[in-house]
Structure formats: C-alpha cells, structure tokens
C-alpha cells in the first residue's frame, strides 16, 4: 500500500514537471536570472522588476535552448513585462479554467533555475477584490500567498494542485507577502502592452499635496472628509488647467468620489478614463466650485 505522503510527493513532483515545461529562465539582470511563463505562442510574461536591461535579453527554455528575446512592453504598476521570443517551441501554459480561488488552497510557484525547474510550496493566504497596487497599477484581485519565493522564481508560474496556471509570482507589490498577479490582470495588461508597448494612463496635469480641512469649513460646507488635496502645481495647457483649476484650489471630490489622498485620484486615472468627462468639486476662497474636466492621456516619456 502506497503511503499518502509518497503519493502526495509524487503528485507534486509531477505537477512541477508539467508546469515547468512552460516556464523559461530570463537573463535580464545581474546575479540572479528570473523566470517567465509562455503565455501565448511566442509571448512570454514575467515580473517587470526583474528586467533590468532592455537590450541583449535572452531566455533559456525547458528543452535547454537559449533564445534571443525582445521586450515588447512593461507596466511597473502591475509588475508585468511582455517579451516576444522567436522559435519558442515549448508548450503554452495551461491556464486554469475555474479561476475561483480560495484561501487555504495549495499552490506551487514554479520557475526555472539554470537547466532545471524550481519549485516552492505554499497556500493562498488571502483573497480580496479589485485594488490598486502599491505601485499604482490596477489588480483585478489581490491574491496573497503564504510561500517563500526563490529569487530566481520571480515572474514564474503560480499553479494550483492540478498544475494549471492561476497567476504570475511577484514579491514586490507588497512588503508583507508574495502576490500572484491573477490571470485576468495578466491578460488585460499583456493585451495592451502588445498593442501599445505601454499602459496608457489618465492625466490631469496637477501636482497635489494632502491638506487638512479646518473644522469651521467642514461645518459650513457640510463636508464629511477631514482631508483633501491642495493643488501645488497646475500645468495650464493640461486638462485641469484648461478647465480652470488654479494653484491653491483644494480638490474635494472627482467624478462623485471623495478625494482624501493622492491614491484616490490615481485610482480614477486608468487607461479607460482617457477622454471621459469628470466633475471636479473644489474649494476656493472658502466656497465650493465645480469644473468639468476631460481626462487626457499622460504624456509618454522615452
């Protein structure tokens, strides 16, 4: 009779071998290589923070081939980068069809270290809804992992007990835990990177600083929030400046959402916001005013 532990061990090893066929080692930084996942034919996704040069990128595959790679685009906000690799003859990663994840579910982080697959064992520690990452990118889900990630496994596959891909491993979106960037986020971001080479974002053209709202103004204007954002710089030819905002204006809400800290603004300025009109309510000279601002696209700097 086979021991349950032996059966589990053999199953995990088989799962790593299966998922490892679709992982590559990426040579894009000093000291440690990183890992990537064959997402679609000829396309590899990885963690953006591990790509520290844009020239002379190479990948080593599960069959031992080393191939040149081209950086298509990167998104620091979600810590994703997309590479194009010609002649990639390894399987495309098997993506999980059922993407309903549960805390406590067993997961494996599978990467590639030199000529071998690497593996780390853990569980999903918590799951929450859509959120903005610490780097300003939009995550469709926050999937935290209880796992010790080998440095070379960053950007590799996070797979379930069946060996199906559920996300991309990254340790940099939180100081407290490793994240699995969920499939929906990877798909959305990689599609935009393949199309644009970057992730367009909305743009107001204002520099903000948090400021406390005096109690007498809160009472006079019936304001619930205790803080707002004061404009410390305004580009006159940018959307907010064109709409009439000035240095010293205090932004109370934007698009019907109370604004208490800079992150509240950034959450509204994703790529889908470009071209939309949002109502900005401001405080100027002790009175409130409203402006209609048409969100622009953040200028791209090479």
N, C-alpha and C positions, 0 to 999 in steps of 0.2 A: 504494500500500500504506500503510495507516494505521500510524503509529508505535505501538508498545506503550505508550509513555508517554502519548500522546494518548488512547489507548483507556482506560488506567487513570484518567487525569484526568477523562474524560467519565463513566466509571462512578462515580467517587467523587462528582462533582457531582450526578449523577442520584440517588445514594443519599442524599445530604444533602437534596435537594429532596423526596424521598419521605418520609424520616423527619421532615423539618421541617414537613410538613403536620399532624403530630400533636403538635407542640410549641407551647407558649404562653410568652409573656413574663409574668412575675408581678411586679406592682407592690406590694411588701410590705416595702420597706426604703429608706432614703435612698441617694442617689448611684447605686447600681447596681440595676437590675432583676435578677431571676433568671429561671430557666427552669423549666418543668414539662412533664409528659407526660400526655396524655389517656389515662388508664389503662383506664377503662371508661366507658360512657355517662354524661356529666355529672360525672365524677370525675377530678380532676387530682392527680397525686402530684408532690412536689417535695422538695427538701432542707430540712429543718426549720430549719437555722441561718439560712436566707435570709429567713424570715418573722419580721420584727422588730416587727410590729404585728398585732393581731387584728381591727381594725376598718378599714373603708374599703379592703378588698382588692379588686384588680381584675386581670384578665388580658387580654392582647391576643393574639388568635389569628392563625393563618396567613392568614386572609382579611381581616385588618385590623380586625375588630370588637373593641371593648373592652367587657368584661362584668364585672359585679359577681361576686365570689366569696365564699363562706362557708368559714371554717376549721372543718372537721369535727373534727379532732384532730391531735395531733402526738406524736412519740416521739423525744426527743433522743438516746436510746440508740442508735438505728439511723439517726439524722439523716433521718427521714422525716416528712412532713406531708401531710395529705389535705385537698383543697379540693373543695367542691361548687359547680358553675357551671351555672346555668340557661341554656338557649338555646345550648349549645355545639354548633355544627354542623360540626365538623371531624372527620376520621377518628380512630377509636381506634387507638392504636399497634399495629402488627403485632409481636406477641411471638414470639421465637424458639421454634420447636417443639423443636429439638435444643438443649438447654441445656448440653451437654458443651463446656466451654471449654478452650482450650489456650494455654499461654504462647507468645507469638510471633504469635498471630492478630491480624490487622489489625482495629482498631476505630476508630470515629468518635464524638466527643462532639458531639452536635447540640443546640443551644439556640436561643433566639430573642432577637435584639437589635433593639429597636425594631420596624421593619416587615420585618425580614429574618431568615432563618435564619442561624445562626452555626455554624461547624464547626471542630473540631480533630482532627488526625490522629495516631494512635499505635498502640501494640500492647498486648496483655495481657502484663505483665511477669512476673507470678507468680500462682499459684492455690494456696490451701490450704484445708483443711477447716473445719468449723464452729469459730467462735471468738467470744469476747466482744470487742466494740469498745472503744476507749479511753474511750467514754462510757457503757459498761456495758450496751449492747444486744447481743442475740444475732444474729450474722450466720450464715446457713446456709453461706456460703462467703466466703472473703476473696479478692476479685478486685482485684489491684493493677494499675494502668495506668501505662504509660510515655507520658505525654501532658502537654502544657502546656494547662491549662484556663483559658479566658477567664473573668473574674469573673462575667459575666452568664450563663455556661453552667452554673453550679452548679444542681443539681436537674433538669438536662436529660437527654436520652436518650443512653445509650451503646448504639450499634448495631454489628452485625457487618457484614461486607463485603456482605451481601445486604440491608442496611437494616433488619434485624429487631432489635427491642429485646432487649438482654441485661441491662440494668441501668440504674440512676439514678446520675448522676455526683455525687460529693461529694469535696471536698478536705479535710474536717475530721476524718475518722475516723482519720487518721494524719498525723503531721508529716512523713513521708518521701515519701508518694506519694498520688496521686488514687486513689480507690476507685470501683468500680462496685458499687452495692448490688444484689445478684443478684435475679432475678425472684421466686424462692421467698420471699425475705425481704420484698420489696415486697408480694407477695400476702398473706402471713401478717399482716404488720403493718397493711396498709391494711384488711384484713377486720376486725381487732379495733378499729381506730380508727373505722370506720364503725359498728360495733356499740356500742362503749363510749365513744368520744370520747377515749380514752387507752389506754395499755397497763397493765393491772393487773400488779403485781409482788408477789412473796412478801415476807414481813415477819417478822422475829424480835423486833425491839424491843430490840436490843443495840447499844451503841457499842463498837467493837473497836480495839485497838492491837496491832501486831506486837510479839512479845517473844521473846527467845532462850531456849531450853530448856537449863538447866545440864547439863553432861556427866554428872554423877552421877545425875541424874534420867533422862536418856536411857538410861543403862546399867541402872538399877534397874527401869525400866518397859519396857525393850526397845523404845524409840521410834526410828524411822528418821529423822524430820524434826528439823531443828535449830531451827526456829522454829514458833510457833503464835500464837494471838490471845488476848490477855487482855481480859476484859470490863471496860471503864471506866465504863459506864453500863448499867443494866438497867431497862426500864420494867416495873414489877411487874404491870401488867394486860395486857401484851403476851404473845405466845405463849411466848417463852423464860422470862420471869418467872413465868408461870403454871405452867410445867413445873418450876420450882425453881432455875433458874440465878441466880447472885448476882454482884455486883461482885467482881472478883478471880479469878473462875473462868477457867481457861485452856482454850480450845476446841482440842482436838487433832484431832478429825475429826467430820464431819457427814454422815449418810447413807452411811457407809462410805468417805468420801473424806477424805484427809488435808487439814488446813487449815493452810496456812503463811502466807497473806497474805489481806487483805480481799477481793481479787478472787475467791478460791476460794469464799467464801460467796456473793457476788453471783451467781456463775455457777449456783448451785443455786436461786436465788430468782426464777426466771422465772415467767410467769403460770401455767404448767402445774403449778407446785409448790404452789399455793394449795390448802389442805385436806389435803395429804399429811402423813403422819407420818414424821419422820426421827429417827434415833437420833443424839444428840449425846454424844460421849465427851469428858469434861472432866478437867482436873487441878485438884484442890482439896486443900490441906493436904498435898501430897506424895503423894496417892493418886488413882487414877482413879475416876471415877463415870460413869454413863450416865443420860441422860434421853430420854424420848420427847417430841418437840416437834411439835405440829400447826401447820404453816406457815399464817400468817394472810395477809391482804391488806393491803399498805401503805396507810395512810390517805391519802385524796386531799385535797390542799390546793388550794383555788381560787387 
